[in-house]
Amino acid sequence: MLEVFELQCFIQNYLWGKKGFASEVSRLSLAGKHIDFIDEKQFYAELWMGALHKSPSLIKSSGQKLSDWIKSNSEVLGEKSRLKFGDQLPFLMKVLSINSALSIQVHPSKDFAEELHIQYPEIYQDSNHKPEMAIALSNFEGLCGFRPYSEIKFFLEEIPEFQLIVGHDLINQFKKDTTDSQHLLKDIFYRLLTSEKGIISQNLNSHKKKLESLCDDKKNVFLAKLFNQLDCWFPNDVGCFCIYFLNYIQLSPGQAIYLGANEPHAYIYGDCVECMACSDNVVRAGLTPKYIDVDTLCRLLNFNGAPAESKLFCGVKENSYTTLFRPPVPDFAMACIKVPADEIYELLKRDVASIIIVIHGQGKISAPQELILSPGKVFMIPANVVIQIHVGFESLELYQAFVNL
């Protein structure tokens, strides 16, 4: 009989991560014994849970790579998963702790990813798509999707720097048009991103000075705090202007967003649990010193305008303690499981393999074998295995990722 087993997972120390004990990643990693100590000067950005080739998790008892173990024990995945994805785990689960913005980026669809990989293998190094879902663990900020056209038109009209960069004619055409807004927005965005760096820098500084002179209410309208924050992190970066094109989203703990193909987005601040398809494909649009492939970006981008509220991804209650977040892709789904203190709870049986991480609380798994549950511990649950949890003196919160079939 296949048993549940504990995983040893790896941390990524990207410079946008939170430092030291301020990072949820560092605290969970120390508590779960993925690291031996926390360095207050070190960045702790991501904790990876899965079998992605770059940093695969290890089976804690043996030190074997999870990816290698799965190849020899593929029945752990479940029949449905093996038929769809072969003898591999198609998702990567993460905890992220973000202190400064990640790049504004978009991920291509499966078909487009295959095309880009064939054409530019040195840039796009795999052929898979990369849908993502993030569930906030703390107050969380990000950019996601283009704003409603009415909001973009307002900012284009009220911020004179846009008229200097993009041009009056194109902006006026976009303001008046009701039938070709997507194409006109694409032209405006392309012209913004391809403008000379000196022109962008000059107009960013001009806009920054004007924001300083506004009253507090006006500063809120024009997102002065966010603009200044991004300008501090990424001075003279065209991405600072993108906040007037993209929805600014603020999540409370437990709220989620799903980021499908061709959706522009950027995480700005906070902690979250994320799940994604296994891929490295990223096309950047700003807030980065890295290469920006503007032509590919504008071919990919979904230029539909929609309100910020539409970007929230709502979970569905499976039972009293489990909320299921099931995106429209087969690669992954996530469940948030919150069980009160002193309860005995049987996890819903999945016919595919899953990975769980404990975020809060204490408990133990009593079947099929006894294992201690505590913050930061990560476990692999084989397909069709029934797990019974005995919760300790405080409520238990954990997240479970699995194939969405």
C-alpha positions in Angstrom: 0.0 0.0 0.0 1.3 3.5 -0.9 1.9 5.7 2.1 2.0 9.5 2.7 5.5 10.8 2.9 7.1 14.0 4.0 9.0 16.3 1.5 12.1 18.4 1.9 11.6 21.5 -0.2 13.8 24.3 -1.6 13.8 28.1 -1.2 14.5 30.6 -3.9 16.2 33.8 -2.7 15.1 36.3 -5.4 15.8 39.9 -4.5 12.1 40.8 -4.6 11.4 38.6 -1.6 11.0 39.6 2.0 14.1 39.5 4.3 14.7 37.4 7.4 11.8 36.7 9.8 9.6 39.2 7.9 9.1 36.5 5.3 6.4 33.9 5.6 8.6 31.7 3.4 11.4 31.9 5.9 9.2 31.2 8.9 7.4 28.3 7.3 10.7 26.9 6.0 12.4 27.0 9.4 9.4 25.5 11.2 9.1 22.8 8.6 12.9 22.1 8.7 13.6 23.0 5.1 16.3 25.3 6.4 18.3 25.2 9.6 18.3 29.0 10.4 17.1 32.3 9.2 19.6 35.0 8.0 18.1 38.4 8.7 20.1 39.8 5.7 18.8 37.1 3.3 15.9 37.4 0.9 13.3 34.5 1.2 11.1 34.8 -1.8 9.6 31.4 -2.7 9.3 27.9 -1.2 8.9 25.3 -4.1 6.9 22.1 -3.6 6.9 19.7 -6.5 9.1 17.9 -9.1 10.1 20.8 -11.4 13.6 20.0 -12.8 15.2 23.2 -11.5 14.6 22.5 -7.8 12.7 19.3 -7.3 11.5 18.5 -3.8 13.2 15.5 -2.0 11.7 12.6 -0.2 12.8 13.5 3.4 13.4 10.0 4.6 15.8 9.1 1.7 16.9 12.3 0.0 15.8 11.0 -3.3 14.5 13.5 -5.8 10.7 13.4 -6.0 10.8 13.5 -9.8 13.0 10.3 -9.8 10.9 8.6 -7.3 7.7 9.2 -9.3 9.3 7.7 -12.4 9.8 4.5 -10.5 6.5 4.6 -8.7 4.2 6.2 -11.2 1.1 4.5 -9.8 1.2 7.2 -7.0 -0.1 9.7 -9.6 -3.4 8.0 -10.3 -4.7 6.6 -13.6 -6.4 9.8 -14.7 -3.3 11.9 -14.2 -1.0 9.4 -16.0 -3.3 9.2 -19.0 -3.4 13.0 -19.3 0.1 14.0 -18.3 2.2 10.9 -18.4 4.4 9.8 -15.5 5.1 13.3 -14.1 3.7 15.8 -11.8 2.3 18.6 -14.0 2.1 21.4 -11.4 4.3 23.3 -9.0 3.0 24.6 -5.7 4.7 27.5 -4.0 4.6 29.9 -1.1 5.6 33.5 -2.0 6.7 36.3 0.2 6.9 39.5 -1.8 8.5 42.8 -0.7 8.9 44.5 -4.0 7.1 44.1 -7.3 7.8 41.3 -9.8 7.9 42.2 -13.4 4.7 42.9 -15.4 4.4 39.7 -17.4 2.2 37.5 -19.5 2.3 33.7 -20.1 1.5 32.3 -23.6 -1.2 29.7 -24.3 -0.1 26.1 -24.9 -0.3 26.6 -28.7 1.6 29.9 -28.6 4.2 28.4 -26.2 4.9 25.6 -28.6 5.3 28.1 -31.5 7.6 30.4 -29.5 9.8 27.5 -28.3 10.3 26.4 -31.9 11.1 29.9 -33.2 13.2 31.2 -30.2 14.4 28.2 -28.1 17.1 30.3 -26.5 14.5 32.7 -25.0 11.4 30.4 -24.6 13.0 27.2 -23.3 10.0 25.0 -23.0 6.8 24.4 -24.9 4.3 24.4 -22.0 1.8 27.0 -21.0 2.0 28.6 -17.5 -1.4 29.3 -16.0 -1.2 30.4 -12.3 -3.5 30.8 -9.3 -2.6 32.6 -6.1 -4.5 32.5 -2.8 -3.6 35.3 -0.4 -2.1 34.4 3.0 -1.9 38.1 4.0 -3.1 41.4 2.6 -1.9 41.1 -1.0 -1.4 43.6 -3.9 -1.1 43.0 -7.6 -1.9 44.2 -11.1 -4.1 42.0 -13.2 -5.7 42.5 -16.6 -6.6 45.6 -18.5 -8.9 48.1 -16.8 -12.3 48.9 -18.2 -11.8 51.1 -21.2 -13.6 54.0 -19.5 -11.0 54.0 -16.7 -8.1 53.9 -19.2 -9.7 56.7 -21.2 -9.9 58.8 -18.0 -6.2 58.4 -17.2 -5.2 59.0 -20.8 -7.1 62.3 -20.8 -6.1 63.5 -17.3 -2.4 62.6 -17.5 -0.9 64.9 -20.1 2.3 62.9 -20.2 0.5 60.2 -22.1 -0.5 62.6 -24.8 3.2 63.6 -25.2 4.4 60.0 -25.4 1.6 58.4 -27.4 0.2 61.3 -29.3 -3.1 63.3 -29.3 -4.5 61.7 -32.4 -4.3 58.1 -31.2 -5.7 58.9 -27.8 -8.6 60.9 -29.2 -9.4 58.1 -31.6 -9.5 55.6 -28.7 -11.6 58.0 -26.5 -14.3 58.4 -29.3 -14.3 54.8 -30.7 -16.7 52.2 -29.5 -16.1 49.4 -32.0 -12.4 49.0 -32.3 -11.2 49.7 -28.8 -9.0 46.5 -28.5 -6.9 47.3 -31.5 -6.6 51.0 -30.6 -5.5 50.1 -27.0 -3.0 47.7 -28.5 -1.6 50.5 -30.6 -1.4 52.9 -27.6 0.3 50.3 -25.4 2.8 49.3 -28.1 3.7 53.0 -28.7 4.1 53.5 -24.9 6.4 50.4 -24.6 8.5 51.3 -27.6 9.1 54.9 -26.8 12.7 56.0 -26.3 13.9 55.6 -22.7 14.8 59.2 -22.4 11.3 60.3 -23.3 9.8 57.8 -20.8 12.2 59.0 -18.1 11.5 62.7 -18.7 7.7 62.1 -18.5 7.8 59.8 -15.5 9.7 62.6 -13.6 7.2 65.2 -14.8 4.3 63.1 -13.7 5.9 62.4 -10.3 6.3 66.1 -9.6 2.6 66.7 -10.5 1.5 64.0 -8.2 3.3 65.7 -5.3 1.2 68.8 -5.7 -2.2 67.0 -5.6 -4.5 67.0 -2.6 -4.9 63.6 -0.8 -8.1 62.7 -2.6 -6.6 63.3 -6.0 -3.5 61.4 -5.0 -5.7 58.4 -4.3 -7.4 58.7 -7.7 -4.1 58.8 -9.5 -2.6 56.0 -7.3 0.3 58.2 -6.2 1.4 55.9 -3.4 1.7 52.9 -5.8 3.3 55.0 -8.5 6.0 56.4 -6.2 6.6 52.9 -4.7 7.2 51.4 -8.2 9.3 54.4 -9.2 11.5 53.9 -6.2 12.0 50.2 -7.0 12.2 50.7 -10.8 13.3 54.2 -11.6 12.7 55.4 -15.2 10.9 52.1 -16.0 7.9 52.3 -18.4 6.1 49.8 -16.2 5.4 52.6 -13.7 2.9 54.0 -16.2 1.2 50.6 -16.6 -0.7 51.1 -13.4 -3.0 53.4 -15.4 -3.8 50.6 -17.8 -4.0 47.5 -15.6 -6.3 46.8 -12.7 -4.8 47.4 -9.2 -6.1 44.5 -7.1 -5.9 44.2 -3.3 -6.7 40.8 -1.8 -7.6 39.9 1.7 -6.4 36.6 3.2 -8.3 33.7 1.6 -9.1 35.6 -1.6 -7.7 34.3 -4.9 -6.9 35.3 -8.4 -6.5 33.1 -11.5 -4.0 34.2 -14.2 -4.8 32.5 -17.5 -3.0 32.7 -20.8 -2.3 36.1 -22.2 -3.4 37.9 -19.0 -1.0 40.8 -18.0 -0.2 40.7 -14.3 2.4 41.6 -11.7 2.5 40.7 -8.0 3.4 43.7 -5.9 3.4 42.9 -2.2 2.2 40.3 0.3 2.3 36.5 0.9 0.4 33.9 -1.0 0.1 30.2 -1.8 0.5 29.8 -5.6 0.0 26.9 -7.9 1.1 26.8 -11.6 1.7 24.5 -14.5 5.3 23.5 -14.8 6.9 26.0 -17.2 9.4 28.8 -17.4 7.7 30.7 -20.2 7.5 34.5 -19.4 7.0 37.5 -21.7 7.8 40.7 -19.8 6.2 44.1 -20.2 7.9 46.3 -17.6 9.2 46.7 -14.0 12.3 44.7 -14.9 15.9 45.2 -16.1 15.4 42.0 -18.2 14.7 41.8 -21.9 11.2 43.0 -23.0 10.0 41.4 -26.2 7.4 44.0 -27.1 6.4 42.5 -30.4 5.7 39.1 -28.9 4.0 40.7 -25.9 1.5 42.7 -28.0 0.8 39.6 -30.1 -0.1 37.7 -27.0 -1.9 40.2 -24.8 -5.6 40.0 -24.1 -6.6 43.6 -24.5 -10.1 43.1 -23.3 -11.0 45.6 -20.6 -12.7 44.3 -17.4 -13.2 45.6 -13.8 -10.9 44.5 -11.0 -13.7 42.6 -9.3 -14.0 40.3 -12.3 -10.4 39.1 -11.7 -11.2 37.5 -8.3 -11.5 33.8 -8.4 -14.0 32.3 -6.0 -13.7 28.9 -4.4 -16.6 26.5 -3.9 -17.3 24.7 -0.6 -16.8 21.0 -0.9 -17.8 20.5 2.7 -17.7 22.4 6.0 -13.9 22.6 6.2 -12.7 22.4 2.5 -12.9 25.2 -0.1 -12.0 24.1 -3.6 -10.4 26.5 -6.2 -10.8 24.8 -9.6 -9.4 26.9 -12.5 -10.4 26.1 -16.2 -7.2 24.1 -16.9 -6.5 20.4 -16.1 -3.0 21.0 -14.8 -3.9 21.9 -11.2 -6.5 22.8 -8.6 -6.1 23.8 -5.0 -8.1 23.3 -1.8 -7.9 25.4 1.3 -8.7 23.2 4.4 -9.5 24.8 7.7 -10.4 22.4 10.6 -11.3 23.6 14.1 -9.3 22.6 17.1 -9.8 19.1 18.6 -11.6 17.8 15.5 -11.1 14.5 13.7 -11.4 15.1 10.0 -11.0 12.8 7.0 -9.5 14.6 4.0 -11.6 14.2 0.8 -10.2 11.3 -1.2 -8.7 12.4 -4.5 -8.1 10.0 -7.4 -4.9 11.8 -8.2 -1.8 12.6 -6.2 -1.6 15.7 -4.1 0.8 17.8 -2.1 -0.2 19.5 1.1 1.5 22.2 3.2 0.5 23.1 6.7 0.3 26.9 7.3 -1.1 27.1 10.8 -1.9 24.8 13.7 -0.9 21.4 15.0 -2.2 17.9 14.4 -1.4 14.4 13.2 -2.2 12.0 10.5 -3.3 8.7 12.0 -4.0 6.8 8.9 -2.5 5.2 6.8 0.4 5.9 9.2 1.1 8.4 11.9 2.8 11.6 10.9 3.0 15.0 12.8 1.3 18.0 11.2 2.8 21.4 12.0 3.5 24.7 10.2 5.8 24.4 7.2 5.6 20.6 6.9 4.9 19.4 3.4 3.6 16.0 2.4 2.9 14.0 -0.8 -0.4 12.0 -0.7 -0.7 9.2 -3.3 -3.9 8.9 -5.4 -6.8 7.3 -3.7 -5.2 7.3 -0.2 -7.6 8.2 2.6 -6.1 10.5 5.2 -7.5 11.0 8.7 -6.4 14.1 10.6 -6.6 14.6 14.4 -6.4 18.3 15.1 -4.6 19.6 18.2 -5.5 22.4 20.6 -5.6 25.1 17.8 -7.3 25.1 14.5 -5.4 23.7 11.5 -5.0 25.4 8.1 -3.4 23.7 5.2 -3.4 23.9 1.4 -3.6 21.0 -1.0 -2.6 21.0 -4.7 -3.6 18.3 -7.2 -4.3 17.7 -10.9 -7.7 19.1 -11.9 -9.4 16.1 -13.6 
